[in-house]
């Protein structure tokens, strides 16, 4: 039953499995970020720094609006991976079907709510009047495309849960290349402005989703469904929502915190907003190795939790942290010496380049904590630790909302408070993730000991 399109991560070398699984994720994420960079470069260079700031102002709002939908999608992936690890093939198929129902429902709710609320939330954030129209246009196009984007998210989430990270990669690469071509066509040739940039993204992601899903139905045996698997299953759906809502809460809190920080950035004007957008785009690229490893750890932990192999989870996390240490040191050194050059890829304005280059020197000092967040979060999400999601979100809120106030009023950090806040928040969140993982591991050890004692008592 377990063909080449799936991967059983409950046996074999953890680091080798994680590397093989994470590599396609990393390549795909790098292509996705390459598109984001290309999109920002095209918008910034063809339409100017103000339009780039408008696009950047919508990032945290998108994260906020889509957090519930993304959380449910994540919960569906956890349930599927745990059934797969436990070798419950019929339950895997039922999870695939019910995940589709949940994803479709939540994507439509998200799309409608986000479309209606965009102008109000942008106003709450203090978005400057000169970029408001472009920000609303870009965000509303993004909101309307959520059900289409959901097709790819669903397909890739299910296939990753079954250990297949290669198939989503193929269609993501095609999507990214198509995205760049459509961006140049709509923004450059047709002069469609920020609407064209958003429309290009929608079309490219829609095609990636349809292609990935069609391929899954043709090649993956778990997607070959008979009528008996198509009924709505309350227990599976309840379990997916139980795992997904804490993830949604976590990401909502993180999104609220990033939205609050964006409001703080807005108070410094368009130059700061453009620099913040550029540094964010670059650091999204920097985060991809960490994020890919975290996604691999989530599937790895989910499958091994389902198989009851808790020691393998610890081994996988230990190996991953060594990799993160090496990567973070390399990336920190690179940013220290190349900040202005990288920011200059996005804009011509000298003041934005200077500000962004120095900002990257600040945040790069915290990359080790950023990697720690992804690794421990991947494990804890994979095993379904609901309390962690809430704790992690609260820490992000406290960091991104409380720190700017303290830095501005109790220090002379000024505009640098923006990037100091990001770095210190990573440090606080990374530390809390480690502490929560240690608590979870101790709890599992105690439960295993109690179970062994109870079994021993029955035998005697």
N, C-alpha and C positions, 0 to 999 in steps of 0.2 A: 504493500500500500504506500510506503513512504518512498516516493520517487525522488529523482534528482532535484525537482523543483522545491523540495522541502529539506529541512536540515534538523536532525535530532541533536540538540545541544546538551543532552543529559549524559553523554558519554564522550570521552576523548579529552584532549588537552584544552583547558578553558581558554588560554591565551590564543592558541591556534584557531579555535572555533570563533572567538570574538573577533580576531583579525580578519578571518575569511568573511564573516558576516558583516563586519563594520566597513570593510573596504568599499564594497558597492555603495553603501550608504554615504560614505565620505565623498566618493566620486560624484554621486548624485547631488549631494548637498552643495558641493563646490560648484557644480554646474548651475544649481539654483541660485547660489550667491553670485556667481559670475553674471547671471542674468540680472540680478538685482543691482550689481555694480554697473553693468552696461546700461540698464534702465536709468540709474541715477546720473551716469555720465551723459547719456543722450539728453535727458531732461535738463540737467544743469548747464551743459554747454550749448544746447540749441535754444533753450527757453529761459535760461538765466538762474541766478542764485535764488531769487524770490520763488520761482516755481519749484525748485528743488526743495526749498524750505516747506512749501505747501504739501508736497508729497511726503516729506519726512514727518510733518505734523500729524499725519493720519496713521502712522505705524502703530503707536501705542493704542489708539482707539480701535484699530482693527483687531489687535490682540485682545482687547477688552470685550468687544462684541462677540468675537468668535470663541471665547474661552469655554463657554458651555458646550457648544458643538464639538470642539476639540477634546474636551474632557470626556464626553460620552464616547467619542471615537477611541480615545485611549483606553477607556474601561472595556470596550468591546475587544480590543486587542489583547488585553490582559487575560480576559476570560478564555479567549480562543487559545492563547499560548499555554495556559494551564491545562486545559482539556487535552491539548496536543501532547504536552509533557507526560500527562497521566495515561496516554495511549487510549483515550476514549474517542474513537473515530466518529461514531454517530453524533456525539455531543459536539464535536468540532464542526460538523456540517450544520447542525442546528444553530450553533453560535454564529456561523457565517451568515445564515439567512436572517436571524434576528438582529444581527449587527446592521444589516442593510436597512431593515425597517427603522431602527432607531436613528441611524445616520440620516436617512432621508427626512424623517420627521423633524429632527433638531436642526437640520440645515435650513429648512424652509422657515422655521420660527426665527432663527438667527438672521436670515436675510431680510425678512420683513421688519423686524425690530430695529436692526442696524440702519436700514434705509431711512426709516422714519426719524430716528434719533440723531442722525449725523449732525445737522446744523446746530441743534441744541447743545450737544456735547462739545463741539468745536468752540462754541461761544463760552461755555463754562471754562474751557481751558485758556481763554484769553488769546485765541488765535488772532494775530494782527489782521486788520481789515483788508490790507492790500493783498493778502494771500488767501483770504477766506473763500472766495468763489472757486478757485482752483482746488482747494482742499476739499470742499463739499463735493465737487464734481468727481474727483478721484475716489473719494471714499464711497460715494453712492454707487459708482460703477463696480467697485470691489464688493460692496454689499449685495448687489444684484447677482453677482456671479457665484455666490457661496454654494448654491445647490450644484452647480457645475463643478466647482472645485472639490466638493464633497465626494464626487465619484472617484476621483484619483485618491483622495485621502482614505476612503473606505477600502479601495482595492489594495493599496500599498500597505495599509495597516493589517489587513487580513493575511496577506502574503508574508509580511515580516513575522507575524505571529507564528506562522508555520515554518519559519526558518528560511524563507526565500527573499533575499534582499537584492537579487540580481534583476528580476523581471521589472520591478518598479523603476530601477535605474535606467533601463533601456528607453522607456517612454519619457522619463524625466529629461534625459539628454536631448531627445527629439524636441520636447517642449521648450527647453531653454534656447536651443538654436533657433527654433521657430519664433520664439519671443523676441529675440534680438532683431531678426529680419523684419518682423511686423512692427517693432518699435521704430526702426529706421524708416519704414514705409509710411506708417501712420503719422509719426511726429515730424520726421524730416521732409519726406516727399509730399504728403498730403496736407501737412500743416494742421493736424487735428489737435495739437496741444496736449494738455494733460489727459483729456478724454481719450486720445489715441493711445497713450501709454497704458492706461487702465484697460482699454478694449483689447489691446494686444495680449496682455496678461490673461484675460478671460478666455480668449480663443485658444491660446496655446495650452493652458491648463485643462481646458475641456477636452481637447483632443488627446492629451496624455492620459486622462482618466478613462476615456472610452477605450482607447487602445489597450491599456493595462488590464481593464476588466474583461475585455474580449479574450485576451491572451490567457487570463486566469481560468476562464470557463473552458477553454480549449485544451489547456495543458496540465492544469493542477487537478488531481483526482478528487480533492476535497470540494471542489466547486461543481462537480458533476452531481447534481441534486435531483432526487426523485420527489414525488409529491409528498411523501411522508415527512420530509424535512421542512416543508414550506409553511407549516402551521406556526402561528405566533406562540412562542413559549414564554410564559410569564416568569418562570423560575430563572431561565437564562437571562432574560431581559432585565429582571430585577437585580441579578448579580452584576450584570454589566453596568447598570445605572448606579449600583452601590459602589462599585469601583470608580466609575466615571465622575460622579458628582463631586467627590473630594478632589479629584484632579481638576475639575472645572472650577471649584472654589479656590484651589491653589493658583491656577492660572488667572482667575479673575482678580484675586488679590495682587498678584504680580502685575497684571495689566493696569489695575487702578494705581499701583505705585509708579509704573512707568508713565502713565498718563499725568499723574501729579508732577513727576519730574519734568515732563514735557511742558507743562504749564509754567514751571519754574524757569525752564530754558526760554520760553516765549517772552518772559519778562525782561530778558536781556536784549531783545531785538532780533532783526533778520540775520545779522552777521553771526551771532551765536547760534541761531537756529540752523543756518546753513552748515556751520562747522560741526554742530552736534549731529546733523543728518549724515554728513560725510564720515565722521568717526564711527557712528553707529553702523553704517554700511560696511566699513572696513572690519569692525569688530564682529559683525555677523559672520564675516568670512573667517576670521580667526577662530571663532567658536565652533566651526564645523567639525574639526577632528574630535573635539570634546563631545559635541552633540551626537555625532555618529557613534562614538563609543558608548555614550549613554543609552542610545536607542538599542544598540546591540545588547547591552547589559540588561535592559528591560525585558527583552525577549528571552535572553539566557536565564535570568532570574525567574521569570514566569514559568518557563518549561521545567526548570529544576525544582521550583516550589511544587509544581504539580506532581513531579516524580518523587518528592520527599527527600531530595538530595541537598540539604542545607550547607554542608561543608563545601560543596562545589561552588555555591554562591560566594562564600567568603574567599575562596581561592581566585575566582574570577575578578572580584573587586580588588584584591591585593595586586594581581598582575596589572590590572588596568591603571591603578594609581601610579605604578612605576612608569608606565608609558606616558601618563599625563605630566609627571614631573619633568621628564625629558622634553616633551613638546612645549610646555609652558616656558621653560628656560630659553629655548631656541626662539620662540615667538617674541618674548620680552626683549631680547637683544636686538632682534630685527626692527621692532618698533622704535627702540631708542635712537636708532641711527637713520631711519627712513620715513619719519612721520610726515614732514612737509611734502616730500616727493609723492607720497601716497594720496594725501589730501588734494594735491594739485591735479590729480587725475579727474577730479570732480568739478572743480571750479577754476576760474582765472583770477578771481579777486585775491590780492595779496594778503589782506587782513584776515580773510577766512582761512587761507592756507597756513599762515603763521599761528593762528589760534588753534586750529585743528592739530597741527604737528605737535605742539606742546601738550595738548590734551592727551594725545596718544601715549606720550612718555609717562604721563601720570597713571592712566588706567592699565598700561601694560605691566606695571609692577604688581598687579593683583591677579594675573592670569592663572596662577596655580590654584587660587581659591575658586576661580570660575570653573576650571576643569573638575575640581572636587565636587562642586554642585552637580554637574552633569552625571558624574559616575555614581555617586551615592543616590541621587534622585532616580536614576535609571533602575538601580537595584530595588529601592524601596517602592517605586511605582510598580515594578514587575511582580513583586510579591503581594501587592495589594494593601500596603500599609496606609490606611486612610488617614490616621492621625497626623502622619508626617506631612501630608499635603497641606493640611491646615496650618501646622506650625511653620512650614517653609514660607507659605504665603504671608503670614503675619510678620515674619522677620523682614521680608521684602518691603512690606508696607512701612514698617517702622524705619527701615533704612532710607528709602527714597522719599519719604515724606518728612521724617524728623530731622535727618542729617542736613538738608539744605537750610532749614530754619536755623539750626545751631551754627552751621558754618558761616552763614551770612551775618548773623547777629553777634556771635561770640568770637569771630576771628576776622582776619583781613583777607580771607580767601577770595572774596568777590566772585567773578565769573568762573574761576577755577573750581568753585563749589560744585558746579555741574558734574565734572568728571571725578572729582574726589568722592562725591556721593556714590557714583557708580562703583568705583573700586572698593570702597569701604563696605558697601552693601554686599558685594560679592564675598568679601571676607566674612561678614557676619552670617550670611546664608550658608556658605561652605562649612563654617564651624558648626552651625546648628544641624546641618545634614549629617555630619560625622557623628555628632552626639546622638541624634535620633537613630542612626543605624546601629550604634553600639547598644542602645536600649533595646531595639528590636532583636538583635542577635542574642542578647542575654535572656530575653523573654522566650525565644525559641529553644535555647539550651535548657532553660528551666522546665519548659513543657515536655521536652524530650526526656529529661531525667525523671519527671513525675510519671510519664507514661511507662518508662522502663521499670520503675519501682512498682507501679500498679500491676504490670504484667508479671513481675517476679513474685508479687504477693499472691496472685491467682494460681501461679504454678505450684507454689509451696502449699 
